[in-house]
Each structure stands twice: as structure tokens, then as C-alpha cells.
Amino acid sequence: MNITSEDAVALYSEQSVADYVAEPVVVKLPGDIQVSAVCYNLPAARMAGTNPEYAAALLTLASKLGLPDSYLEQIRNAVAVS
């Protein structure tokens, strides 16, 4: 998925996600292809409470995308704690 930097800034200026910080990452794709990307992450100091609906939706998407089992397990644990 591609969005412009301006669109990302606008999206993350919404009050509910304004604390998220843009962080550059390198995505490793099959065939030893590496792609630069930006992830918006919530700093650990800002984490409080849980959102079970979000965690459940994230688990569904992460499973469909075939993300690693270790990551899926972290999400499952978050859902179970909620």
C-alpha cells in the first residue's frame, strides 16, 4: 500500500492516534528484496490500557498476511488479557 507523506501526517494527526511516531523501517521481501517504509508506532511511555477490538482485528489481518507465529502469539496474548 502506498500513501503520500502528507496523507500519513494527516491520518496520524487524528486525536486518537496523534501520539504515534513515524519510524523508518526496512521490509524484507521474498527474493532478498528490501524496501524502505515508514511505520507509525506508539512509544512505550504512551501505552496504557487495551483495545480488544483493535487487537482482534490486528490478529485477523496479521494471520491473513502470514506474519510470523511469534508475532501472532503476542497479539493473541494481548487479546486474552483484554
Distance bins in CASP14 RR format, pairs under 12 A and 6 or more apart:
PFRMAT RR
TARGET T0000
AUTHOR 0000-0000-0000
RMODE 2
METHOD distances of the structure
MODEL  1
1 7 0 0 0 0 0 1 0 0 0 0 0
1 8 0 0 0 0 0 1 0 0 0 0 0
1 11 0 0 0 0 0 1 0 0 0 0 0
1 27 0 0 0 0 0 1 0 0 0 0 0
1 35 0 0 0 0 0 1 0 0 0 0 0
1 37 0 0 0 0 1 0 0 0 0 0 0
1 38 0 0 0 0 0 1 0 0 0 0 0
1 61 0 0 0 0 0 1 0 0 0 0 0
1 65 0 0 0 0 0 1 0 0 0 0 0
2 8 0 0 0 0 0 1 0 0 0 0 0
2 35 0 0 0 0 0 1 0 0 0 0 0
2 37 0 0 0 0 1 0 0 0 0 0 0
2 38 0 0 0 0 0 1 0 0 0 0 0
3 9 0 0 0 0 1 0 0 0 0 0 0
3 10 0 0 0 0 1 0 0 0 0 0 0
3 11 1 0 0 1 0 0 0 0 0 0 0
3 12 0 0 0 0 0 1 0 0 0 0 0
3 37 0 0 0 0 0 1 0 0 0 0 0
3 38 0 0 0 0 1 0 0 0 0 0 0
3 40 0 0 0 0 0 1 0 0 0 0 0
4 10 0 0 0 0 1 0 0 0 0 0 0
4 11 0 0 0 0 0 1 0 0 0 0 0
4 38 0 0 0 0 0 1 0 0 0 0 0
5 11 0 0 0 0 0 1 0 0 0 0 0
5 12 0 0 0 0 0 1 0 0 0 0 0
5 22 0 0 0 0 1 0 0 0 0 0 0
5 24 0 0 0 0 0 1 0 0 0 0 0
5 37 0 0 0 0 0 1 0 0 0 0 0
5 38 1 0 0 1 0 0 0 0 0 0 0
5 40 0 0 0 0 0 1 0 0 0 0 0
6 12 0 0 0 0 0 1 0 0 0 0 0
6 13 0 0 0 0 0 1 0 0 0 0 0
7 13 0 0 0 0 0 1 0 0 0 0 0
7 38 0 0 0 0 0 1 0 0 0 0 0
8 14 0 0 0 0 0 1 0 0 0 0 0
8 17 0 0 0 0 0 1 0 0 0 0 0
8 20 0 0 0 0 0 1 0 0 0 0 0
8 21 0 0 0 0 0 1 0 0 0 0 0
8 22 1 0 0 1 0 0 0 0 0 0 0
8 23 0 0 0 0 0 1 0 0 0 0 0
8 37 0 0 0 0 0 1 0 0 0 0 0
8 38 1 0 0 1 0 0 0 0 0 0 0
8 39 0 0 0 0 0 1 0 0 0 0 0
8 40 1 0 0 1 0 0 0 0 0 0 0
9 17 0 0 0 0 0 1 0 0 0 0 0
9 18 0 0 0 0 0 1 0 0 0 0 0
9 20 0 0 0 0 0 1 0 0 0 0 0
9 21 0 0 0 0 0 1 0 0 0 0 0
9 22 0 0 0 0 1 0 0 0 0 0 0
9 38 0 0 0 0 0 1 0 0 0 0 0
9 40 0 0 0 0 1 0 0 0 0 0 0
10 17 0 0 0 0 0 1 0 0 0 0 0
10 18 0 0 0 0 0 1 0 0 0 0 0
11 17 1 0 0 1 0 0 0 0 0 0 0
11 18 0 0 0 0 0 1 0 0 0 0 0
11 20 0 0 0 0 1 0 0 0 0 0 0
11 22 0 0 0 0 0 1 0 0 0 0 0
11 38 0 0 0 0 0 1 0 0 0 0 0
11 40 0 0 0 0 1 0 0 0 0 0 0
12 18 1 0 0 1 0 0 0 0 0 0 0
12 19 0 0 0 0 1 0 0 0 0 0 0
12 20 1 0 1 0 0 0 0 0 0 0 0
12 21 0 0 0 0 1 0 0 0 0 0 0
12 22 1 0 0 1 0 0 0 0 0 0 0
12 23 0 0 0 0 0 1 0 0 0 0 0
12 38 0 0 0 0 0 1 0 0 0 0 0
12 39 0 0 0 0 0 1 0 0 0 0 0
12 40 1 0 1 0 0 0 0 0 0 0 0
12 41 0 0 0 0 0 1 0 0 0 0 0
12 42 0 0 0 0 0 1 0 0 0 0 0
13 19 0 0 0 0 0 1 0 0 0 0 0
13 20 0 0 0 0 0 1 0 0 0 0 0
13 22 0 0 0 0 0 1 0 0 0 0 0
13 40 0 0 0 0 0 1 0 0 0 0 0
14 20 0 0 0 0 1 0 0 0 0 0 0
14 40 0 0 0 0 0 1 0 0 0 0 0
16 42 0 0 0 0 0 1 0 0 0 0 0
16 51 0 0 0 0 0 1 0 0 0 0 0
16 54 0 0 0 0 0 1 0 0 0 0 0
17 40 1 0 0 1 0 0 0 0 0 0 0
17 41 0 0 0 0 0 1 0 0 0 0 0
17 42 0 0 0 0 1 0 0 0 0 0 0
17 46 0 0 0 0 0 1 0 0 0 0 0
17 51 0 0 0 0 0 1 0 0 0 0 0
17 54 0 0 0 0 0 1 0 0 0 0 0
18 40 0 0 0 0 0 1 0 0 0 0 0
18 42 0 0 0 0 0 1 0 0 0 0 0
18 43 0 0 0 0 0 1 0 0 0 0 0
18 46 0 0 0 0 0 1 0 0 0 0 0
19 40 0 0 0 0 1 0 0 0 0 0 0
19 41 0 0 0 0 1 0 0 0 0 0 0
19 42 1 0 0 1 0 0 0 0 0 0 0
19 43 1 0 0 1 0 0 0 0 0 0 0
19 44 0 0 0 0 0 1 0 0 0 0 0
19 45 0 0 0 0 1 0 0 0 0 0 0
19 46 1 0 1 0 0 0 0 0 0 0 0
19 47 0 0 0 0 1 0 0 0 0 0 0
19 48 0 0 0 0 0 1 0 0 0 0 0
20 38 0 0 0 0 0 1 0 0 0 0 0
20 39 0 0 0 0 1 0 0 0 0 0 0
20 40 1 0 1 0 0 0 0 0 0 0 0
20 41 1 0 0 1 0 0 0 0 0 0 0
20 42 1 0 1 0 0 0 0 0 0 0 0
20 43 0 0 0 0 1 0 0 0 0 0 0
20 46 0 0 0 0 1 0 0 0 0 0 0
20 47 0 0 0 0 0 1 0 0 0 0 0
21 38 0 0 0 0 0 1 0 0 0 0 0
21 39 0 0 0 0 1 0 0 0 0 0 0
21 40 1 0 0 1 0 0 0 0 0 0 0
21 41 1 0 0 1 0 0 0 0 0 0 0
21 42 1 0 0 1 0 0 0 0 0 0 0
21 43 1 0 1 0 0 0 0 0 0 0 0
21 44 0 0 0 0 0 1 0 0 0 0 0
21 45 0 0 0 0 0 1 0 0 0 0 0
21 46 0 0 0 0 1 0 0 0 0 0 0
22 37 0 0 0 0 0 1 0 0 0 0 0
22 38 1 0 1 0 0 0 0 0 0 0 0
22 39 1 0 0 1 0 0 0 0 0 0 0
22 40 1 0 1 0 0 0 0 0 0 0 0
22 41 0 0 0 0 1 0 0 0 0 0 0
22 42 0 0 0 0 0 1 0 0 0 0 0
22 43 0 0 0 0 0 1 0 0 0 0 0
23 36 0 0 0 0 0 1 0 0 0 0 0
23 37 0 0 0 0 1 0 0 0 0 0 0
23 38 1 0 0 1 0 0 0 0 0 0 0
23 39 1 0 1 0 0 0 0 0 0 0 0
23 40 1 0 0 1 0 0 0 0 0 0 0
23 41 1 0 1 0 0 0 0 0 0 0 0
23 42 0 0 0 0 0 1 0 0 0 0 0
23 43 0 0 0 0 1 0 0 0 0 0 0
24 35 0 0 0 0 0 1 0 0 0 0 0
24 36 1 0 0 1 0 0 0 0 0 0 0
24 37 1 0 0 1 0 0 0 0 0 0 0
24 38 1 0 1 0 0 0 0 0 0 0 0
24 39 0 0 0 0 1 0 0 0 0 0 0
24 40 0 0 0 0 0 1 0 0 0 0 0
24 41 0 0 0 0 0 1 0 0 0 0 0
25 34 0 0 0 0 0 1 0 0 0 0 0
25 35 0 0 0 0 1 0 0 0 0 0 0
25 36 1 0 0 1 0 0 0 0 0 0 0
25 37 1 0 1 0 0 0 0 0 0 0 0
25 38 1 0 0 1 0 0 0 0 0 0 0
25 39 1 0 1 0 0 0 0 0 0 0 0
25 40 0 0 0 0 0 1 0 0 0 0 0
25 41 0 0 0 0 1 0 0 0 0 0 0
26 32 0 0 0 0 0 1 0 0 0 0 0
26 33 0 0 0 0 0 1 0 0 0 0 0
26 34 1 0 1 0 0 0 0 0 0 0 0
26 35 1 0 0 1 0 0 0 0 0 0 0
26 36 1 0 1 0 0 0 0 0 0 0 0
26 37 1 0 0 1 0 0 0 0 0 0 0
26 38 0 0 0 0 0 1 0 0 0 0 0
26 39 0 0 0 0 0 1 0 0 0 0 0
27 33 0 0 0 0 1 0 0 0 0 0 0
27 34 1 0 0 1 0 0 0 0 0 0 0
27 35 1 0 1 0 0 0 0 0 0 0 0
27 36 1 0 0 1 0 0 0 0 0 0 0
27 37 1 0 1 0 0 0 0 0 0 0 0
27 38 0 0 0 0 0 1 0 0 0 0 0
27 39 0 0 0 0 1 0 0 0 0 0 0
27 65 0 0 0 0 0 1 0 0 0 0 0
27 67 0 0 0 0 0 1 0 0 0 0 0
28 34 1 0 1 0 0 0 0 0 0 0 0
28 35 0 0 0 0 1 0 0 0 0 0 0
28 36 0 0 0 0 0 1 0 0 0 0 0
28 37 0 0 0 0 0 1 0 0 0 0 0
28 68 0 0 0 0 0 1 0 0 0 0 0
29 35 1 0 0 1 0 0 0 0 0 0 0
29 36 0 0 0 0 0 1 0 0 0 0 0
29 37 0 0 0 0 0 1 0 0 0 0 0
30 66 0 0 0 0 0 1 0 0 0 0 0
41 47 0 0 0 0 0 1 0 0 0 0 0
42 48 0 0 0 0 1 0 0 0 0 0 0
42 49 0 0 0 0 0 1 0 0 0 0 0
42 51 0 0 0 0 0 1 0 0 0 0 0
42 54 0 0 0 0 0 1 0 0 0 0 0
47 78 0 0 0 0 0 1 0 0 0 0 0
49 55 0 0 0 0 0 1 0 0 0 0 0
49 78 0 0 0 0 0 1 0 0 0 0 0
49 81 0 0 0 0 1 0 0 0 0 0 0
49 82 0 0 0 0 1 0 0 0 0 0 0
50 56 0 0 0 0 0 1 0 0 0 0 0
50 58 0 0 0 0 0 1 0 0 0 0 0
50 75 0 0 0 0 0 1 0 0 0 0 0
50 77 0 0 0 0 0 1 0 0 0 0 0
50 78 1 0 0 1 0 0 0 0 0 0 0
50 79 0 0 0 0 1 0 0 0 0 0 0
50 80 0 0 0 0 0 1 0 0 0 0 0
50 81 1 0 0 1 0 0 0 0 0 0 0
50 82 1 0 1 0 0 0 0 0 0 0 0
51 57 0 0 0 0 1 0 0 0 0 0 0
51 58 0 0 0 0 1 0 0 0 0 0 0
51 75 0 0 0 0 0 1 0 0 0 0 0
51 78 0 0 0 0 1 0 0 0 0 0 0
51 79 0 0 0 0 0 1 0 0 0 0 0
51 81 0 0 0 0 0 1 0 0 0 0 0
51 82 1 0 0 1 0 0 0 0 0 0 0
52 58 0 0 0 0 0 1 0 0 0 0 0
52 59 0 0 0 0 0 1 0 0 0 0 0
52 75 0 0 0 0 0 1 0 0 0 0 0
52 76 0 0 0 0 0 1 0 0 0 0 0
52 78 0 0 0 0 1 0 0 0 0 0 0
52 79 1 0 0 1 0 0 0 0 0 0 0
52 80 0 0 0 0 1 0 0 0 0 0 0
52 81 0 0 0 0 1 0 0 0 0 0 0
52 82 1 1 0 0 0 0 0 0 0 0 0
53 59 0 0 0 0 0 1 0 0 0 0 0
53 60 0 0 0 0 0 1 0 0 0 0 0
53 78 0 0 0 0 0 1 0 0 0 0 0
53 79 0 0 0 0 1 0 0 0 0 0 0
53 82 0 0 0 0 1 0 0 0 0 0 0
54 60 0 0 0 0 0 1 0 0 0 0 0
54 61 0 0 0 0 0 1 0 0 0 0 0
54 62 0 0 0 0 0 1 0 0 0 0 0
54 75 0 0 0 0 1 0 0 0 0 0 0
54 78 0 0 0 0 1 0 0 0 0 0 0
54 79 0 0 0 0 1 0 0 0 0 0 0
54 82 0 0 0 0 1 0 0 0 0 0 0
55 61 0 0 0 0 0 1 0 0 0 0 0
55 62 0 0 0 0 0 1 0 0 0 0 0
55 72 0 0 0 0 0 1 0 0 0 0 0
55 74 0 0 0 0 1 0 0 0 0 0 0
55 75 1 0 1 0 0 0 0 0 0 0 0
55 76 0 0 0 0 1 0 0 0 0 0 0
55 77 0 0 0 0 1 0 0 0 0 0 0
55 78 1 0 1 0 0 0 0 0 0 0 0
55 79 1 0 1 0 0 0 0 0 0 0 0
55 80 0 0 0 0 1 0 0 0 0 0 0
55 81 0 0 0 0 1 0 0 0 0 0 0
55 82 1 0 0 1 0 0 0 0 0 0 0
56 62 0 0 0 0 0 1 0 0 0 0 0
56 63 0 0 0 0 0 1 0 0 0 0 0
56 75 0 0 0 0 1 0 0 0 0 0 0
56 76 0 0 0 0 1 0 0 0 0 0 0
56 78 0 0 0 0 1 0 0 0 0 0 0
56 79 1 0 1 0 0 0 0 0 0 0 0
56 80 0 0 0 0 0 1 0 0 0 0 0
56 82 0 0 0 0 1 0 0 0 0 0 0
57 63 0 0 0 0 0 1 0 0 0 0 0
57 64 0 0 0 0 0 1 0 0 0 0 0
57 75 0 0 0 0 1 0 0 0 0 0 0
57 78 0 0 0 0 0 1 0 0 0 0 0
57 79 0 0 0 0 0 1 0 0 0 0 0
58 64 0 0 0 0 0 1 0 0 0 0 0
58 65 0 0 0 0 0 1 0 0 0 0 0
58 67 0 0 0 0 1 0 0 0 0 0 0
58 71 0 0 0 0 1 0 0 0 0 0 0
58 72 0 0 0 0 1 0 0 0 0 0 0
58 74 0 0 0 0 0 1 0 0 0 0 0
58 75 1 0 1 0 0 0 0 0 0 0 0
58 76 0 0 0 0 0 1 0 0 0 0 0
58 78 0 0 0 0 1 0 0 0 0 0 0
58 79 0 0 0 0 1 0 0 0 0 0 0
58 82 0 0 0 0 0 1 0 0 0 0 0
59 65 0 0 0 0 0 1 0 0 0 0 0
59 66 0 0 0 0 0 1 0 0 0 0 0
59 67 0 0 0 0 1 0 0 0 0 0 0
59 69 0 0 0 0 0 1 0 0 0 0 0
59 71 0 0 0 0 1 0 0 0 0 0 0
59 72 1 0 0 1 0 0 0 0 0 0 0
59 73 0 0 0 0 1 0 0 0 0 0 0
59 74 0 0 0 0 1 0 0 0 0 0 0
59 75 1 0 1 0 0 0 0 0 0 0 0
59 76 1 0 0 1 0 0 0 0 0 0 0
59 77 0 0 0 0 0 1 0 0 0 0 0
59 78 0 0 0 0 1 0 0 0 0 0 0
59 79 1 0 0 1 0 0 0 0 0 0 0
59 80 0 0 0 0 0 1 0 0 0 0 0
59 82 0 0 0 0 0 1 0 0 0 0 0
60 66 0 0 0 0 0 1 0 0 0 0 0
60 67 0 0 0 0 0 1 0 0 0 0 0
60 72 0 0 0 0 0 1 0 0 0 0 0
60 75 0 0 0 0 1 0 0 0 0 0 0
60 76 0 0 0 0 0 1 0 0 0 0 0
60 79 0 0 0 0 0 1 0 0 0 0 0
61 67 0 0 0 0 1 0 0 0 0 0 0
61 71 0 0 0 0 0 1 0 0 0 0 0
61 72 0 0 0 0 0 1 0 0 0 0 0
61 75 0 0 0 0 1 0 0 0 0 0 0
62 68 0 0 0 0 1 0 0 0 0 0 0
62 69 0 0 0 0 0 1 0 0 0 0 0
62 70 0 0 0 0 0 1 0 0 0 0 0
62 71 1 0 0 1 0 0 0 0 0 0 0
62 72 1 0 1 0 0 0 0 0 0 0 0
62 73 0 0 0 0 0 1 0 0 0 0 0
62 74 0 0 0 0 1 0 0 0 0 0 0
62 75 1 0 0 1 0 0 0 0 0 0 0
62 76 0 0 0 0 1 0 0 0 0 0 0
62 78 0 0 0 0 0 1 0 0 0 0 0
62 79 0 0 0 0 0 1 0 0 0 0 0
63 69 0 0 0 0 1 0 0 0 0 0 0
63 71 0 0 0 0 1 0 0 0 0 0 0
63 72 1 0 0 1 0 0 0 0 0 0 0
63 73 0 0 0 0 0 1 0 0 0 0 0
63 75 0 0 0 0 1 0 0 0 0 0 0
63 76 0 0 0 0 1 0 0 0 0 0 0
64 72 0 0 0 0 0 1 0 0 0 0 0
65 71 0 0 0 0 1 0 0 0 0 0 0
65 72 0 0 0 0 1 0 0 0 0 0 0
65 75 0 0 0 0 0 1 0 0 0 0 0
66 72 0 0 0 0 1 0 0 0 0 0 0
67 73 0 0 0 0 0 1 0 0 0 0 0
67 74 0 0 0 0 0 1 0 0 0 0 0
67 75 0 0 0 0 1 0 0 0 0 0 0
68 74 0 0 0 0 1 0 0 0 0 0 0
68 75 0 0 0 0 0 1 0 0 0 0 0
69 75 0 0 0 0 0 1 0 0 0 0 0
69 76 0 0 0 0 1 0 0 0 0 0 0
70 76 0 0 0 0 0 1 0 0 0 0 0
70 77 0 0 0 0 0 1 0 0 0 0 0
71 77 0 0 0 0 0 1 0 0 0 0 0
71 78 0 0 0 0 0 1 0 0 0 0 0
72 78 0 0 0 0 0 1 0 0 0 0 0
72 79 0 0 0 0 0 1 0 0 0 0 0
73 79 0 0 0 0 0 1 0 0 0 0 0
73 80 0 0 0 0 0 1 0 0 0 0 0
74 80 0 0 0 0 0 1 0 0 0 0 0
74 81 0 0 0 0 0 1 0 0 0 0 0
75 81 0 0 0 0 0 1 0 0 0 0 0
75 82 0 0 0 0 0 1 0 0 0 0 0
76 82 0 0 0 0 0 1 0 0 0 0 0
END
